[in-house]
Amino acid sequence: MIEVVEVLNNDIKEDASLGGGFRIGHSYFCTENDADDEWLEGVVEFELIPLLEEYWFDEPSKVEQWCVKLRGAIRE
C-alpha cells in the first residue's frame, strides 16, 4: 500500500491543477485500533476514493484507475 500511495502522491504533485499541497498525508493511516485489511478497506473506500473523486471530478477514468490500484494494494 505504501508504494501505491507514494506513486499516487507523485501523480497528485505533478498535476498542474493540484500540486504538492494536495498529497495524501500520513494522518489517513493513523489509528489506535488494529490496522488490518478491513480497516484499510474503510480508509480507501470512505476517505481516499471520495477525495480523489473531488480532485479529478472531470477525469473519471483517472479516478477509476486509482480505485483499482488502491483496492488491489490492500491485499498485497
C-alpha positions, 0 to 999 in steps of 0.5 A: 500500500505504501508504494501505491500511495507514494506513486499516487502522491507523485501523480497528485504533485505533478498535476498542474491543477493540484500540486504538492499541497494536495498529497495524501498525508500520513494522518489517513493511516493513523489509528489506535485500533488494529490496522488490518485489511478491513480497516484499510478497506474503510480508509480507501473506500470512505476517505481516499476514493471520495477525495480523489473523486473531488480532485479529478471530478472531470477525469473519471477514468483517472479516478477509476484507475486509482480505485483499482490500484488502491483496492488491489494494494490492500491485499498485497 
